[in-house]
Amino acid sequence: MKGTSFTSLKEVEGAVAEVLQGRKQFIAAVSRGEFTALTVHEFIAHNPQVHALYVVKVAESLPGMGKVSARRALDELGVGYLCPCLSVTLEQWTTLLAGGQQ
């Protein structure tokens, strides 16, 4: 985390575990359909643990969208698979979530 200093390896491990748990919870919420395009965009903007999460991981977890269809949708949007979630626009999230729920 930017601007954070750790005094021990245990603190680093705790911080990493917290980030990984936050990402896991976010992906689970997306897969349950708990987010709209606006809420996913705002959630990502306000939660640093998911800023750098690859967009392909989120796209693959959308209800009704598998690995192949997620990658096709990202290709159509011009979004790289390894693009961080923070750099995806609201319009792109809107299109992506609409495609995943069909």
TORKOL-4160 file (C-alpha; in steps of 0.2 Angstrom, whole numbers, padded with zeros to 4 digits, m for minus):
102
<pt num="1" X="0000" Y="0000" Z="0000"/>
<pt num="2" X="0007" Y="0017" Z="m0005"/>
<pt num="3" X="0014" Y="0027" Z="0009"/>
<pt num="4" X="0013" Y="0013" Z="0021"/>
<pt num="5" X="0029" Y="0007" Z="0031"/>
<pt num="6" X="0030" Y="m0010" Z="0039"/>
<pt num="7" X="0042" Y="m0014" Z="0053"/>
<pt num="8" X="0041" Y="m0033" Z="0052"/>
<pt num="9" X="0038" Y="m0047" Z="0040"/>
<pt num="10" X="0022" Y="m0051" Z="0050"/>
<pt num="11" X="0015" Y="m0034" Z="0046"/>
<pt num="12" X="0018" Y="m0036" Z="0028"/>
<pt num="13" X="0010" Y="m0054" Z="0028"/>
<pt num="14" X="m0005" Y="m0047" Z="0037"/>
<pt num="15" X="m0007" Y="m0033" Z="0024"/>
<pt num="16" X="m0005" Y="m0045" Z="0009"/>
<pt num="17" X="m0018" Y="m0056" Z="0017"/>
<pt num="18" X="m0030" Y="m0042" Z="0019"/>
<pt num="19" X="m0028" Y="m0036" Z="0001"/>
<pt num="20" X="m0031" Y="m0054" Z="m0005"/>
<pt num="21" X="m0046" Y="m0057" Z="0006"/>
<pt num="22" X="m0054" Y="m0040" Z="0000"/>
<pt num="23" X="m0051" Y="m0045" Z="m0019"/>
<pt num="24" X="m0059" Y="m0062" Z="m0015"/>
<pt num="25" X="m0074" Y="m0055" Z="m0007"/>
<pt num="26" X="m0076" Y="m0042" Z="m0022"/>
<pt num="27" X="m0075" Y="m0056" Z="m0035"/>
<pt num="28" X="m0088" Y="m0066" Z="m0025"/>
<pt num="29" X="m0100" Y="m0051" Z="m0024"/>
<pt num="30" X="m0098" Y="m0049" Z="m0043"/>
<pt num="31" X="m0101" Y="m0067" Z="m0047"/>
<pt num="32" X="m0117" Y="m0066" Z="m0036"/>
<pt num="33" X="m0123" Y="m0051" Z="m0047"/>
<pt num="34" X="m0122" Y="m0039" Z="m0032"/>
<pt num="35" X="m0115" Y="m0024" Z="m0043"/>
<pt num="36" X="m0121" Y="m0013" Z="m0056"/>
<pt num="37" X="m0109" Y="m0004" Z="m0068"/>
<pt num="38" X="m0110" Y="0012" Z="m0057"/>
<pt num="39" X="m0108" Y="0003" Z="m0041"/>
<pt num="40" X="m0093" Y="m0008" Z="m0047"/>
<pt num="41" X="m0085" Y="0008" Z="m0054"/>
<pt num="42" X="m0087" Y="0017" Z="m0038"/>
<pt num="43" X="m0082" Y="0002" Z="m0027"/>
<pt num="44" X="m0066" Y="0000" Z="m0037"/>
<pt num="45" X="m0062" Y="0019" Z="m0036"/>
<pt num="46" X="m0064" Y="0019" Z="m0017"/>
<pt num="47" X="m0056" Y="0002" Z="m0013"/>
<pt num="48" X="m0037" Y="0002" Z="m0016"/>
<pt num="49" X="m0036" Y="m0017" Z="m0014"/>
<pt num="50" X="m0045" Y="m0019" Z="m0031"/>
<pt num="51" X="m0037" Y="m0005" Z="m0040"/>
<pt num="52" X="m0024" Y="m0016" Z="m0049"/>
<pt num="53" X="m0034" Y="m0032" Z="m0050"/>
<pt num="54" X="m0034" Y="m0038" Z="m0068"/>
<pt num="55" X="m0051" Y="m0034" Z="m0077"/>
<pt num="56" X="m0051" Y="m0051" Z="m0085"/>
<pt num="57" X="m0053" Y="m0059" Z="m0067"/>
<pt num="58" X="m0068" Y="m0048" Z="m0064"/>
<pt num="59" X="m0076" Y="m0051" Z="m0082"/>
<pt num="60" X="m0074" Y="m0070" Z="m0080"/>
<pt num="61" X="m0084" Y="m0070" Z="m0064"/>
<pt num="62" X="m0099" Y="m0060" Z="m0071"/>
<pt num="63" X="m0115" Y="m0071" Z="m0070"/>
<pt num="64" X="m0118" Y="m0079" Z="m0087"/>
<pt num="65" X="m0100" Y="m0075" Z="m0093"/>
<pt num="66" X="m0086" Y="m0088" Z="m0094"/>
<pt num="67" X="m0068" Y="m0086" Z="m0099"/>
<pt num="68" X="m0070" Y="m0086" Z="m0118"/>
<pt num="69" X="m0085" Y="m0074" Z="m0118"/>
<pt num="70" X="m0076" Y="m0063" Z="m0106"/>
<pt num="71" X="m0061" Y="m0061" Z="m0116"/>
<pt num="72" X="m0071" Y="m0058" Z="m0132"/>
<pt num="73" X="m0081" Y="m0044" Z="m0123"/>
<pt num="74" X="m0065" Y="m0036" Z="m0117"/>
<pt num="75" X="m0058" Y="m0038" Z="m0135"/>
<pt num="76" X="m0073" Y="m0029" Z="m0142"/>
<pt num="77" X="m0071" Y="m0015" Z="m0129"/>
<pt num="78" X="m0053" Y="m0013" Z="m0133"/>
<pt num="79" X="m0048" Y="m0017" Z="m0115"/>
<pt num="80" X="m0033" Y="m0028" Z="m0112"/>
<pt num="81" X="m0035" Y="m0043" Z="m0101"/>
<pt num="82" X="m0022" Y="m0038" Z="m0089"/>
<pt num="83" X="m0028" Y="m0020" Z="m0088"/>
<pt num="84" X="m0031" Y="m0015" Z="m0070"/>
<pt num="85" X="m0049" Y="m0012" Z="m0065"/>
<pt num="86" X="m0046" Y="0006" Z="m0060"/>
<pt num="87" X="m0042" Y="0011" Z="m0078"/>
<pt num="88" X="m0059" Y="0004" Z="m0085"/>
<pt num="89" X="m0071" Y="0017" Z="m0088"/>
<pt num="90" X="m0089" Y="0018" Z="m0082"/>
<pt num="91" X="m0095" Y="0016" Z="m0100"/>
<pt num="92" X="m0084" Y="0000" Z="m0102"/>
<pt num="93" X="m0091" Y="m0007" Z="m0086"/>
<pt num="94" X="m0109" Y="m0004" Z="m0091"/>
<pt num="95" X="m0106" Y="m0013" Z="m0108"/>
<pt num="96" X="m0097" Y="m0027" Z="m0099"/>
<pt num="97" X="m0110" Y="m0030" Z="m0086"/>
<pt num="98" X="m0124" Y="m0029" Z="m0098"/>
<pt num="99" X="m0115" Y="m0043" Z="m0109"/>
<pt num="100" X="m0112" Y="m0054" Z="m0093"/>
<pt num="101" X="m0130" Y="m0054" Z="m0088"/>
<pt num="102" X="m0138" Y="m0059" Z="m0104"/>
